[in-house]
Amino acid sequence: MKAGKYTIKDFFVNRYLKQVIVPEIQRDYVWQEEQLMGLLNSLLADFFKFATYETINLNSTLRPEDRELAESFNSYRKRLTCASNIGFIYAYNDEEFAGRYFLIDGQQRITSAFLILLTLAHRNPRLTKRFRSTYFEEGTLKFDYKVRDASHDFLFKLVPYLLDTPEEKVDEQMWMYSEPDATVQNLFQNFRALQRFFSSASFQHSFLERSVTEEDFYGYLEEYTEFYYFDTNISEQGEDLYIYMNARGEQVQSNENVKAELLSRLRTLEEKNEYGEKWEAWQDFFWQHRGANKNADAGFNEFLACIAGLTNLVSGSTSNFYSPDEYKANGGIRTSQILSALDLATIEKYVGCLRFLQENRDTFKSRYTNCGWVDACLETMWSIFNGERTNWYADYNNDNRGTERNRMAFIWPVLRFMARRSEVVLPINEAFRVLRIHYLHFTNYVRSVAQLEKEVENLCNLGPFVVFGNAEENLKHALYTSVDPSSVYQYEELIWEIEDHPFNLNGRDVGGTNISHLVELNPIPSLTDLQRVRDRLYELFPSKQQRYKTLQNVLLYYGPYQHRESPWYYFNYNFGDWRRTIRGKGSEEANMTEKAFQRFFADFLGFEGTLDDFLSVKRETLLRKEDAQERYQKVLWYSQSLGNRLWKEGDYIAFSNDWDGYDAHFPDCRVIYNTRGDFRGYSNCKLQDLLPVDKEVETAAEVPALLDSSE
């Protein structure tokens, strides 16, 4: 049989087909009511769309030949819009058994569709003859289950019995209980489920209100339910099928193309069945983790492209890179490229790595009290597969390919390490610790890929606690290998919690550090010290809070911490860039050896009280106007009187350009504004308008009363 699209009826009446056989080396029919009803409801939804489809009205004056053409167009358009597709069916034809096709993949779907048709035929005598003419040849059923003798015998007795006996009593037949069999039980239970469903009042009402019958639905199932057929015994059919579908403007999922070609490379039926079943399990795995996608295709396709790119890197090839234009023009990575890089064993190896992480995540997390990063990390990885399109064949030596290289630097070393380490033994702790290292590489926008094999080699030989990394990683690894082994989990957990605060986790463009800007790791801090750092950090930056006005006021006492931003024709300062501030990366403190936040945080760690208490202590010393020479000091002077009102519009302070005159309190300084980042709209205010000259604070004793009246 030729590769291509078939309706159920076209497939079974094909002159080259005598029988479709589920061979003995295939698994049982395992679908239960949930999966069956999922398929049935999908078919019904398409059928209802078909039943209410409005064709284009034809002009009565059309010539007969034009009318025939218009009717053909209507029919084609209706099929294109309303047909239901149940995916791919793979079979294997043996020359010794001419006309008999052994199913490799798709047995659950084709069996369920067959059972739906059988149940409808059983319920309606007018459909019995139609069923026999399509699914029998010379009295022999064209669909056979040879997983075991019991399943074969049951099917060959069940089908004629249901067609001949409107008032069936299957459960009273002796052959029903001849031998316990999973396929038999699921066929029978699903038949019963279909009977209940078709007899339900809701189903009958849904047909009645649309003026359709079960016969109409039966006809739709046979004539408009389609699938793509591929004979794995003929390797050329992979290309034939691709050409066939492209000629019709149809999209074939790349994982199906890869599957078809890779199965055709196998020599024996046993191998084809083995990997056909494995492929189905892989698709099920990606379906379980498909996110918001309707099916597994997007995630599985992206994963195949990912590991093909990884395999290309490992091979040392630099001739297969895709430029952005090539990637766009091809609509992604060409299937031929993926096929040249992958075989079934390679796919199995890397899918196994993903499964290992998913299946062992809870075991690893159970060793810690708080280990939320694992879920966040795996969700991030799945989001790359399910929701992104990545050029996994981008030139990893090209600095302009930062996004692609960052994703490569996250996922590739993890998969490669796990695959290589699994050749001996892969401890759960090692896998997740390596995952942690590269999760931070991802959040810090690390893009180093070219030396991946060397890095993985070192990880395999030395382990994640000894391997040489960046300066911060080396400090952490030295800590983990120096402390009492019984306390390693506690140290890891505390360090992770500190690192995982959003301002710490994202180290992109701010030095790529996640903890060392807050904690001295050498000498080794005590667990109590780390607990204090964690608690005070989250006290300063609660997870649900968006603005931190009090902290902005406090930090002004420690020096300039603001960061200058565009537009550049006036002085525009961001006082709320917290990722930058906690690392001492504000542009105004670039040349200062002591950073504002680090000095404050050291004091705050030793302070007993809240941040408000801390600010009250600071306000006991008043900055005089004449001493406010630097820009940040002028802002501090205003904050003494305005408190959090200073930041009412946003986190930015702007020193205006020449056109706006001078500040009422600082004649040597242009007007000072609080803004949201620019002067667009009305989201800005002059600080001098918030503090008239006659309201100036002259002594520290006046501050509390003024703030109480204004905040």
N, C-alpha and C positions, 0 to 999 in steps of 0.2 A: 504494500500500500504506500501511496505517496504521502510525504509529509504535508501538513497543512491544516486548515480549519475544517472541522466536521461538525454537523449537528449530530445529536445522539442517533437519530434515525438513519442519516446518511452513513454513519459509521457502521452500524449493524447490518445494513442491507448492501454494503459494498461487495462487489462481486468477488473480490479477492479474499474476503473474510468468511471463514466457516465458523470459527468459535474464538471467543475471548476467554482466556484461562488465567486464573490466579494460581500460579504454580505452588508446589509444595514447599519451596524454600522461602516463600513470602510469609509475612506475618498474618495473623488472624484479622478478620474484620473487627476492628476495635471501637469504631464510632458508637457512641451511645446517644441517648435522646438529645442531650444538649448540642452536640455537634450536628446531628441530623437536623434539628429544628433551625439551627443557624443557617444551614444550606437551604432548607425549605423556605424559610422566611425571605431569604435573599431572592430566591426564584419567584416567590409570590410577588414581591415588590416590583420586580421587572415585568412580571405578567400583568399586574394591574396597570402599569404604565403603558404596556402594549395594548391592553383592552380599551384604554381611554385615549389612545393616540389619535390625533386629528390629522387626516391626510389632506393634501392640497386639493381643493375642488377643481375639477377639470371643466374647461369650457366646452359646452355642448356642441359648439361649431367646429371642434377639432376634427381634422381628417382622421380616418381610422388608423393610419400608420403613426400619426402624431399622438393619438390617444393611447395606442399601445406603448409608445415610448414613455409617455407621461405616467402611465400606470406602472411601468417597470421602475421608473424613478421613485414613485410613491412607495412601492414595495421595498426597494433598496433602502430608501431613507428610513422606513419603519424598522427594517431589520437592523440598520446601523444604530438607530436610537434605542431600540427596545430589546434587542437580543441579550441573553444572559450567557456569560462566559464562565466556565468552571475550571479554567486553567489548562494545564498540560497533562497529557496522558502519554506515558512512555511504555513501549512494548518491545518484545524480542521475538523475531520470527526464526524458526528452525526449519531448514529445508527438509528435514525428515518428516515434519508434520505440516505439510503444505496447508495454508489457509488458517492455521492456528497461531494466534498471537498471545504470547505470555506477558502478562502485565509486570512491569518493573516498578512503576510509580503511578499513582492516581487511583489505586484500587478502592480507597475509602470513598472517594467522591463518586466514581462510576458505579460502585455497589449501591451507594445511597440513592443515586438518581434512578437506578434500575429498580430498587425497592419501592420508591415513590410511584413509578409507573405501574408496577405490579399491583400495588395497593389500590390505585385508581381503577385499574382494569378489573380487579376483584369486586369492586363496589358497583360496577356498571356493566351489565351484560353486553351493551353495545360496544364496549371497548375491548372485550375479550378477544374477538376475532382480529381486531387491529393488532393487539399485543402478540398473538400467535403468529401472524404473518410477518412480523418484524423480528421477533426474538427466538423463533424456532426455524429450523431447516430440516425438512424430512423427519419431523417428529422429535428432533434433538434440540435441546436448549442451547442457544448460542453463547450463553454466559455460564462459566463453570468455575467452581471453587474446588481446587485440588490441594488445598493446604493440608487437609487430611481426608481420609475416606469418609469420615462422619460428616464433614461439611459438604462434600460432593453429594453424598446420598441424600442429605437433608434438603439441599437446594433442588435437586432433581425430583424430589417427592413433593416439596412444598409448592413449587410454582404450578404444576398441573392441578394439584389439589385445590389451590385458591381460584384458579380459572374455572374449574368445573363445579365448585361448591360455593354458591353465594352465601349460604348460612354456615360458614366454616366453624369447625370446632377442632382447630389444630392441636390444642393441648390435650385432646382426647385420643389422638392418633398414637399408635404404638411406636412408630418411627421417630416420634418427637423425643422420646426418652431412651433411644437405643444406646447412646454413649454421651457422657458430658463433653461439651465442646464449646469453646469461647465464641467461635464464629456463629455456631447454631444459636446460642443464647442471645447474642447481640442482634442477629437477623430477626429472631422471633420477637424480642422486646421492642425493637424499632418498628416492626410491623404493627404491633399493638399500639405503640405511640402514634403512628400515622393514622390508624383507625380512629383513635380517640380524637385526634386533631381534626380530621376531616368530618367527623360526626358532631363536632362541637357547634353550639349555637352561634358563637362569634364567627367561626369560619363560614357557616352557611349564610349568615347575614351579610358578610363581606362580599360574597358572590352575588347574593340577591340584589344588593344595592347597586352593583355594577352591571347587572343583567348578563352575567357570564355563568358558565356551567363547568362541572368537573371535566366534561368532554373537551371544552375549550382549553382548559388548563393542560390536559393531557396532550392535546395537539401542540400547544405552545412548548411543552417540555421536549417533545420529539423534534419539532421543526425549528425552534428558536433557541434552544439551549445548546451552546457550542463549546468546543474545546479544541486545543491544538494537539495534533497527534504527531509523534516522532518515533521512528523505528530505530532503536539503538544498535541494531545489527548492521545498519547501513550508515557509515560515518558521513557520507556525502549529504545525507538528509539534513544535517545541521545547517549547512549553507543553503540548501534548497528551502528550508523552512524560513530562514532569515530573508532570503530573496522574495519568497512568497508573501511574507507579511509586509515587507517594505514596499512591494509593488502595490499594495492595497492601503498604504499609509497607516498601517497598524504598528503599535509599539510592542515589541517583545522585550520582556525584562531580561537584562543582561545575565542575571544568575541562571535563568532558564537556558539561554544560549550556552553558557559555560557548562551547565549540567549536561545538556545534550551531547556536546562535543566530548566531554571527559568520560561520560559513560560509554560512548562509542569506541573509545580507545581500549576499553577492557576486553579481554579475550573470551572469558567464560560467562555463562549465564549466572553462575553462582556469584561471581564478582559484581556483575551488573546489579543483581538483586541486593547484594550486601550494601553496595554504595548507593543504590537507589533508596533503600530504607534509611541509610545514614543521612542522605541529603534531605529527606523528608523530616528527619529529626532536627537537622540544622535549621531548616525553615521554621519548624515549630518553635525552636529556641528564639529565633529572631522575631517571630510573631509575638511571643510572650513579652518581648522587650521592645515592641515597635513604637512605644510612646503614643503620640497623637495620630500616627499614621493609620490608615485603614487596613493595611496589610504589611507583610514583612519585607516586601520587595526593596523599598528604598534603603532600609538598614542593611540588608544582606548584600545588595549591589555595592553599596559604599564600602562595606567590610571587605568584599572581594577585591575591589580596587585598592584598598589600603594595603592588604597583605601582598598583592601583586607588586605594588610599589616597594614594599619592604624587601621582597624577594629580589627585585631588581637592584636595590641597594646592596644587598648581601653578595650578589653576583659580581659586584664591582663595575657593572655596566654604566657608562655615562652617555650612551648613544640614544637612549630612549626617552630623554626628557621632553616634556610637553611645554611649549610656551603658552602664555595665557590665551593667545589667539587660537592656537591649535586646540587647546582644551575646549574653548568655546565653540569652535567650528565643528568639532567632533561630537559635541554634546556630552563630553566627559571622556573617560578613558575607553578606547576602542576595545571591544570584546576580544579581538584577535590579540591585542597586547596582553590582556589578562590571561588568555589561554597560553600564550608563549611563556608566561612566568609561573603558572600554577599547574599542579596536578592534584588529584583527589587526596593524596596523603598529606600534602602541604596544607590544604584547606582544613582537613581533619585535625591536623596538629594545632593550627591557630584558633580554630573554633574551640578546641579543647582548652586552650588557655583562657578564653573568655568564660567558658562554662566553669572552669576551676574557680575563677574569681567570684562568679555569681553563687556557686554552690557552697563556697567556704566563707563567704562574707560574715555570716552570723557566727560561725565558729570563731573566727578571728575577733569579732567585736565582743564576744562573750568574755574575752580575757581582759577587757578594760571596762571601767565604769562609764566612760564617755568616749565614744569613738565615732561621732557623727560624720567625720570627714569621709569615711569609706563610702557611705551612701551618696554623698555629694560628688565624690570623685567618679564613681561608676555612672551616676546620672549624667555627668559631664561627658564621659566617654560615649555613652549611648546617644547623647544629643548630637555629637559629632557625626555618628553614623546615621542617625535617623533624620536629622534636621538640617544638615549642612551638605554642601557639595565641595569637595576638596580635590585639588589637583595633586594626587599622590605621586605623580610623575613629574612634578615641578623640579627644577634644578635646585638641589639642596645646597649648592655653593653660591647661589645668587642671593645677594642681600635684599633684593626687591621682593623676594618671595617669603616674606616674614610670616604671614598667616599660615601658609602651608607648612613651613619648616617648624613652626611652633607646635602644630598638631602632630607632625612626624616625631618631634622630640619628646612628646608626651606618650604616644601610643606605641610606636615602634620598639623602643628599648624594653618596654614592659613585656610585649608579646615575644620578642626575641629572647629575652632572658628566661622567661618561663618555658619556652620551647626547648631551649638548650639545657636548662637545669632539669627539666622533666626526663631527659635521657638517663639521668642517674636517679635522683629523687628530688622532689620539689616541696620543701617544708612550707606550710601555710604562712608562717611568720615572715619568711624571706620574701615570698611573693608579694605580700601586702606592704612590706617595708620598701621594697623596690618601687611598688606602685606609688607610695607616698612621696618618695624622692622625685619622681617624674610628674606627679600631680603638682608639686610646688614649682617644678620647671615650667609647667604649662601656665600656672597663674602668674609666674614672674616673667613670662614671655621669653623664655630661653629658646633659642633657635639653632642650637648646635646639633647637627645630624651627621656630618661627614665621618666623624670618628666613632660612630655608633658601635661597630663591631668590636673595636678595642675596648670601649666602655663596658659592653656586655661581657667580654672576655674577663675583664677585671672583676666585675660583679660575680661571675660564676666562680672565679678562683678565690676571691677574698671575702665575698659576702657584703651585704649592704652596710655593715657597721665598720668595715675596715677599708673599703674601697676609697680611693682619693677622689674628692669632689671639689666644690668651690670652698671658699674660706669658712663660710657659715656651716656648711655640711660637715667639714672636717672638725669643727669645734663640737658639733653635736655628736658625731661619731666617736670622738675622743671621750666625751662625757659618758656615752652609753657603755663603752668598753672599760671605763675606769670605776664606775660606781658598783656597789654591791649588786650582783646579778638578780637578787630577789627584789630589788627596787627599780629595775629597768622599766617595767611596764608603767609604774607610777611616773617616772621621769618622762617617758614617751608621752603619756596621756596629758600631763601638764604642759609640756612643750607644744603638743598639737593644739591644745585649747588656746594657748596664747597665739600661736601662728594662725589659727583659723578665724580670729577676729577679722572681719572684712577689710579693715584698714591695714592689717598685717599680711593677710593672705595674698592680696594683689600687690606684688612688688614690681610690676611693670614700670619702667622708666624712672624708678626711684631707687635704684641700686640693687634690686633683686634680693633684698633681705626680708626675712619674715619674723625674726625674733632678736637677733643680735643687736639691734638698735635700741632695744629695751632692757636686755638682760646680758650681763657679763657671764659668759659660759666658761671662762677660764680666768680665775679659779672656779671650780665647780660649785654652783649654788646649791643650797640645801633644798629639800622638797618644800619646806616651810617658806623659804624665800620665793620659790616659783609660785606657790599658792597665793602668796601676797601679791605678786605681780599680776597674776591672772585676775584676782578679785578686784584689785584697784583699777586695772585696765577696763574691765567690763562695767565698773562703777562709773568711770569717766565717759564711756561710750556704750550706753545701753543699746541693745540690738534694735529696739523699736523706735529709738529717737533719731530725728533727722537733723536737728540743730543743736549746737553746743555753745550757746552764747556765754554762759558763765565761764567756761574754760577759756574761751577767747579773751575774756577780760583778764583772767588770771595770768595767762601766758605773756601778756604785755609787760608784766613786771619782770620778765626774764630776758627781755631783749627782742630784737626784730626776728620774727618767724614767718612773716608774710612772703608771698610769692607774686612777683610781678607778672602780669599777663597782658595780652592784647586787649584793647587797642593801645598802640605805643605812643600816640601823640599826646598823651597825658599819663600821669602815674596811676596805674590801675592795679590795686593789690588785692589778692585773694587771701583772706585770713581763715578760710574754711577748707583748705585742701589738706585734709587730715592725713592721707597717705604720705604726703610730702612732709607735713609738719612733724609727725612722730618720728620720722627718720632724719630730721634736721636738714631737709633738702630745699627749704625755702630760698629763693634767689637772694634775699636780703641778708641771709646768714651764711652764705656760701663760703666766705673767707673767715668765718669765726670757728675757732677750735672747740669752743663749748657751745652746744646747741641748746636753744631755749627749752624745747620739750624735754630733752634728757635731763637738764638741770632741774626743771620743775618736777618731773616724775620721781627723781631721786628724793626730793624733799617730800613729795606727797606720800611716797611709800613709808616714810618715817613719821608721818603725821597721823595723829589719832583724831579723826573727825571727818566731816563731809567736805565736799568741794566748796560749799557755801561757807562753812567754817573757815576753810583755808583762805578764801578770798577776804573774809572779814579781817583776818590777821594781817594780810597784805595791805589792806586799806588803812591800817593804823599808821602807816607812813605815807604822807601826802607828797605827791610830786608837785612842785611849784611851777607856775606857768613859765617863769623866766628860765627854769632848768630844762624845759621841754624843747630841746634843740633838734633832735632827730624826728623823722616823720612818725615812727612808731611811738615815740614819747608824746607827741601831740595827740595821737589817738588815745594813749593811756590817760592823758590829762582829761580828755573829754569823758572817758569811761568812768572816771572817779565820780563825776556828777550825774552821768546818764545811766550808768549801769547797763542792763541788757537792752535798754531803749536805743543804745548806740547801734545795735544790729537789727533794728526793726524791719528794714527793707531787705537785708540780705547779708552775706558774709564778705562783701567787698567794700573797701575804702578807696575812694578816688580823690586825688589831688588835682583839681581842675587846671585847664590850660589858661593862658594869659587873658582870654576874653572875659573871664568871670570875676575879676577883681580879687580882693584879698580877704582872708578869713577875719571875722570880727574880733577874734581873740588873739590871733597870731598875725600881726601886720606883715611879717616877713614871709608869709605862706599863702598860697592861693587857696580859694574856698575848698573846704573838705566836705566830701559827700559820702553818705552810705548808700550803696546801690546793690542790685542783684547781679552786677557784672558789666553793665553798660548803661547808657543813658536813654535807651529806647523806651518809649512809653513814659509812665509816671512813677515807676518803681525806684525812686531815688529821693533823698532828702538832704538838705544842708544841715550839718551838725550844729552850726551857729544858730539855726532857727529853733533847734531843740533846747538850746541853752543860751537864753538872752544874757547880756552882759551883767545885768543886775542880779542874776541868779548864780554867779560864779561862787565856787567853794573856795574858801580861803584857809580853812583849818580842817584837819582830819576829823575833828569832833563833829563837824557839820555833815559829813558824808552819810552816816546812817539815816539821819532824819530826811535828808534830801532823797536818798534812794527809796526809802519807805514811801515817800509821797509820789514817786515817779514810776516804780516798777510794778 
